[in-house]
């Protein structure tokens, strides 16, 4: 069975104060007991007082998996990821 992979996102307030965008700050993976381990690459700072910190966990979609494959070379049939 394939482990599910996740991305951890946090909303970042736009400088003009009009909305926010989501920054990927880590990854997550399921365990045998269906719990999830999160691995954060950064910890968000500058949280507005009284707002708290929001983290979203989203399962990787096909586009995320293609980008991951392109970066790592997985799925190309070579050890190094190059065709040469």
N, CA and C of each residue as an Amber inpcrd file, in Angstrom:
protein
   252
   0.8270000  -1.1820000   0.0000000   0.0000000   0.0000000   0.0000000
   0.8780000   1.2540000   0.0000000   0.5520000   2.1950000  -0.8740000
   1.2890000   3.4470000  -1.0000000   0.9670000   4.3700000   0.1710000
   2.0240000   4.9280000   0.7790000   1.8030000   5.9080000   1.8390000
   1.2490000   7.1830000   1.2430000   0.2900000   7.7910000   1.9180000
  -0.2040000   9.0880000   1.4780000   0.8260000  10.1460000   1.8420000
   0.9850000  11.1200000   0.9430000   1.9070000  12.2210000   1.1830000
   1.1120000  13.5170000   1.2260000   1.5390000  14.4100000   2.0920000
   0.8330000  15.6620000   2.3000000   1.7880000  16.8430000   2.1890000
   1.2130000  18.0220000   1.9610000   1.9680000  19.2650000   2.0520000
   1.3720000  20.0580000   3.2020000   2.2340000  20.7530000   3.9340000
   1.7890000  21.5940000   5.0380000   1.8950000  23.0340000   4.5650000
   0.7910000  23.7580000   4.6630000   0.7200000  25.1390000   4.1870000
   0.3200000  26.0590000   5.3290000   0.7080000  27.3300000   5.2080000
   0.2400000  28.3470000   6.1490000  -0.1440000  29.5900000   5.3660000
  -1.2260000  30.2600000   5.7520000  -1.6010000  31.4890000   5.0490000
  -0.6770000  32.6330000   5.4570000  -0.2330000  33.4040000   4.4730000
   0.6160000  34.5780000   4.6880000  -0.1760000  35.7960000   4.2370000
  -0.3190000  36.7700000   5.1240000  -1.0580000  37.9900000   4.8050000
  -0.3020000  38.7860000   3.7440000  -1.0040000  39.2450000   2.7220000
  -0.3910000  40.0840000   1.6950000  -0.0130000  41.4280000   2.2980000
   1.0360000  42.0520000   1.7470000   1.5250000  43.3260000   2.2840000
   0.4710000  44.4190000   2.2630000  -0.3910000  44.4010000   1.2500000
  -1.4290000  45.4360000   1.1610000  -2.6180000  45.1290000   2.0740000
  -2.5630000  43.9990000   2.7800000  -3.6360000  43.6340000   3.6960000
  -4.8750000  43.0850000   3.0150000  -4.8370000  42.9690000   1.7000000
  -5.9930000  42.4990000   0.9330000  -5.8570000  41.0120000   0.6230000
  -6.1730000  40.1810000   1.5900000  -6.1330000  38.7420000   1.3610000
  -4.8280000  38.1090000   1.8060000  -4.6590000  36.8570000   1.4270000
  -3.4610000  36.1110000   1.7960000  -3.1350000  35.0950000   0.7080000
  -1.9360000  34.5450000   0.7880000  -1.5050000  33.4810000  -0.1050000
  -0.9750000  32.3530000   0.7760000  -0.8630000  31.1460000   0.2280000
  -0.4270000  30.0040000   1.0130000   1.0110000  29.6420000   0.6840000
   1.8230000  29.5080000   1.7310000   3.2300000  29.1410000   1.6010000
   3.3980000  27.7000000   2.0850000   4.0960000  26.8730000   1.2780000
   4.3820000  25.4970000   1.6920000   5.5100000  25.5540000   2.7100000
   5.2690000  24.9900000   3.8840000   6.2730000  25.0520000   4.9400000
   6.7350000  23.6730000   5.4020000   6.2160000  22.6070000   4.7940000
   6.6410000  21.2840000   5.2060000   5.8930000  20.1790000   4.4890000
   6.1350000  18.9570000   4.9710000   5.5550000  17.7560000   4.3720000
   4.9870000  16.8660000   5.4660000   4.1410000  15.9470000   5.0580000
   3.5790000  14.9860000   5.9900000   3.4420000  13.6250000   5.3390000
   3.4830000  12.5800000   6.1670000   3.3900000  11.2100000   5.6740000
   2.5630000  10.3880000   6.6520000   1.7650000   9.4570000   6.1240000
   0.9660000   8.5940000   6.9920000   1.8260000   7.4730000   7.5570000
   1.4580000   7.0410000   8.7470000   2.1030000   5.9150000   9.4110000
   1.2310000   4.6760000   9.2480000   1.7340000   3.5450000   9.6860000
   0.9840000   2.2860000   9.5860000  -0.3540000   2.3530000  10.3110000
  -0.4270000   3.1470000  11.3860000  -1.6730000   3.2520000  12.1580000
  -2.5570000   4.4040000  11.6830000  -2.2730000   4.9300000  10.4930000
  -3.0180000   6.0250000   9.8690000  -2.8360000   7.3780000  10.5480000
  -1.9340000   7.4840000  11.5250000  -1.5950000   8.8000000  12.0580000
  -0.6840000   9.4890000  11.0380000  -0.4380000  10.7690000  11.2100000
   0.3560000  11.5350000  10.2450000   1.5300000  12.1900000  10.9580000
   2.7350000  12.0170000  10.4300000   3.9100000  12.7440000  10.8970000
   4.0970000  13.9620000  10.0170000   4.3330000  15.1200000  10.6310000
   4.6070000  16.3530000   9.9020000   6.0660000  16.7190000  10.0750000
   6.6780000  17.1710000   8.9940000   8.0610000  17.6220000   8.9940000
   8.0600000  19.0590000   8.4970000   8.2760000  20.0020000   9.4150000
   8.2430000  21.4150000   9.0600000   9.6390000  21.8880000   8.6840000
   9.7390000  22.5790000   7.5490000  10.9980000  23.1590000   7.1020000
  11.2060000  24.5400000   7.7070000  10.1270000  25.2100000   8.0390000
  10.1690000  26.5370000   8.6550000   9.0440000  26.6210000   9.6820000
   9.1750000  27.5800000  10.5900000   8.1160000  27.8780000  11.5500000
   7.6580000  29.3000000  11.2610000   6.3790000  29.5060000  10.9770000
   5.9000000  30.8580000  10.6750000   6.0880000  31.8000000  11.8660000
   6.4610000  33.0410000  11.5730000   6.5880000  34.0840000  12.5940000
   5.7490000  35.2750000  12.1650000   5.6420000  36.2580000  13.0220000
   4.8880000  37.4560000  12.6660000   3.3950000  37.2400000  12.6980000
   2.9370000  36.3660000  13.5690000   1.5100000  36.1010000  13.6960000
   0.8530000  37.3130000  14.3600000  -0.2580000  37.7550000  13.8220000
  -0.9860000  38.8830000  14.4050000  -1.4990000  38.5020000  15.7930000
  -1.3900000  39.4220000  16.7540000  -1.8660000  39.1240000  18.1130000
  -3.3310000  38.6770000  18.1080000  -3.6040000  37.6210000  18.8490000
  -4.9610000  37.1100000  18.9550000  -5.4140000  36.2490000  17.7910000
  -4.5840000  36.1050000  16.7590000  -4.9650000  35.3360000  15.5640000
  -4.5800000  33.8670000  15.6710000  -3.4800000  33.5750000  16.3420000
  -2.9990000  32.2060000  16.3780000  -2.3350000  31.8270000  15.0600000
  -1.8270000  30.6210000  14.9890000  -1.1490000  30.1360000  13.7890000
  -2.0310000  29.0850000  13.1320000  -2.2290000  29.2070000  11.8270000
  -3.0220000  28.2380000  11.0810000  -2.1050000  27.4150000  10.1930000
  -2.2200000  26.0960000  10.2900000  -1.5180000  25.1860000   9.3910000
  -2.5770000  24.3630000   8.6780000  -2.4350000  24.2430000   7.3680000
  -3.3350000  23.3880000   6.5900000  -2.5460000  22.1960000   6.0940000
  -3.1650000  21.0330000   6.1430000  -2.5560000  19.8150000   5.6190000
  -3.4010000  19.3810000   4.4370000  -2.7600000  19.3090000   3.2660000
  -3.4670000  18.8930000   2.0480000  -2.7220000  17.7240000   1.4140000
  -3.4820000  16.7440000   0.9600000  -2.8770000  15.6110000   0.2670000
  -2.2720000  16.1030000  -1.0420000  -1.0990000  15.5580000  -1.4030000
  -0.4710000  15.9530000  -2.6590000  -1.3770000  15.5740000  -3.8210000
  -1.5510000  16.4900000  -4.7680000  -2.3540000  16.2050000  -5.9560000
  -1.4270000  15.7760000  -7.0980000  -2.0050000  15.4570000  -8.2450000
  -1.2200000  14.9730000  -9.3920000  -0.1380000  15.9730000  -9.8030000
  -0.4610000  17.2600000  -9.8000000   0.5140000  18.2840000 -10.1710000
   1.6870000  18.2980000  -9.1890000   1.4080000  18.2050000  -7.8870000
   2.4650000  18.1530000  -6.8740000   3.3620000  16.9400000  -7.0970000
   2.7530000  15.7900000  -7.3790000   3.5260000  14.5620000  -7.5840000
   4.4010000  14.6520000  -8.8320000   3.8840000  15.2610000  -9.9190000
   4.6890000  15.4450000 -11.1340000   5.8870000  16.3470000 -10.8580000
   5.6660000  17.4370000 -10.1370000   6.7580000  18.3510000  -9.8070000
   7.7950000  17.6580000  -8.9300000   7.3360000  16.8600000  -7.9840000
   8.2500000  16.1200000  -7.1050000   9.0780000  15.1340000  -7.9210000
   8.4270000  14.4370000  -8.8420000   9.1040000  13.4880000  -9.7180000
  10.1710000  14.1760000 -10.5600000   9.8450000  15.3430000 -11.1100000
  10.7860000  16.0820000 -11.9550000  12.0060000  16.5290000 -11.1490000
  11.8030000  16.9290000  -9.8990000  12.9180000  17.3940000  -9.0560000
  13.8130000  16.2530000  -8.6190000  13.2250000  15.0940000  -8.3090000
  13.9970000  14.0050000  -7.7220000  14.4710000  12.9770000  -8.7310000
  13.8500000  12.9280000  -9.8980000  14.2380000  11.9460000 -10.8970000
  13.5510000  10.6100000 -10.7250000  12.6310000  10.4880000  -9.7560000
  11.9060000   9.2340000  -9.5680000  11.0320000   8.9500000 -10.7740000
  10.8970000   7.6920000 -11.1010000   9.9780000   7.2810000 -12.1510000
  10.5610000   7.3350000 -13.5480000  11.8410000   7.6510000 -13.6810000
  12.4380000   7.7360000 -15.0150000  13.2010000   6.4790000 -15.4010000
  13.3220000   5.5550000 -14.4890000  14.0170000   4.3230000 -14.8150000
  15.5220000   4.4170000 -14.6670000  16.0320000   5.4970000 -14.0940000
  17.4680000   5.6370000 -13.8740000  17.7170000   5.9170000 -12.4060000
  18.9180000   5.5820000 -11.9620000  19.2740000   5.8170000 -10.5700000
  19.5270000   7.2940000 -10.3270000  20.2290000   7.9550000 -11.2390000
  20.6060000   9.3500000 -11.0260000  19.5400000  10.3290000 -11.4680000
  18.5560000   9.8820000 -12.2080000  17.5210000  10.7800000 -12.6900000
  17.8310000  11.3800000 -14.0440000  19.0060000  11.0670000 -14.5990000
  19.3470000  11.5780000 -15.9300000  19.2260000  10.4540000 -16.9410000
  19.0240000  10.8170000 -18.1910000  18.8690000   9.8110000 -19.2400000
  20.1960000   9.3940000 -19.8580000  21.2650000  10.0590000 -19.5100000
  22.5700000   9.7720000 -20.1150000  23.2690000   8.6440000 -19.4200000
